[in-house]
Amino acid sequence: MPRMIFVNLPVTDLPRAKAFYTALGFVNEPRFTDDTAAAMQWSDTIVVMLLTHEKWKSFTTRPIPSADASEVMLCINCENRAEVNRLTETAAAHGGIADVNPSQDHGFMMSRAFADPDGHVWEPMWMDPAVAEGEAELPEVAD
């Protein structure tokens, strides 16, 4: 079995969060979904678990950060620049906030960032496959 990552996110409104992630292209896995949680599959190895606050609290006593705090930034690779832009704009059109961090473009790599309706920050990014796979030199990046 390949190694997988399950990203657990507390959400205030489970149906709204499911609709948001569905709009981005995540697919609901009904076997692991109920009234308190939803498994949203990004790929064969990446699943986002959306958990109601009550469900979240059954796993930890640590406080849930407010929507204006930043605990992590989840970076996901995209096939091209257009997909980075599409994901960010789709997020904004479905209740998220586009460009919560400055966008970056270094020619061989670019990224934008958006927050979901609960303030979780995602960074869709694209990198030139030749650079990513070591077939091309990593260009110098100006500060």
Order of alpha helices (4+ residues) and beta strands (2+ residues): beta-alpha-beta-beta-beta-alpha-beta-alpha-beta-beta-beta-beta-beta-alpha
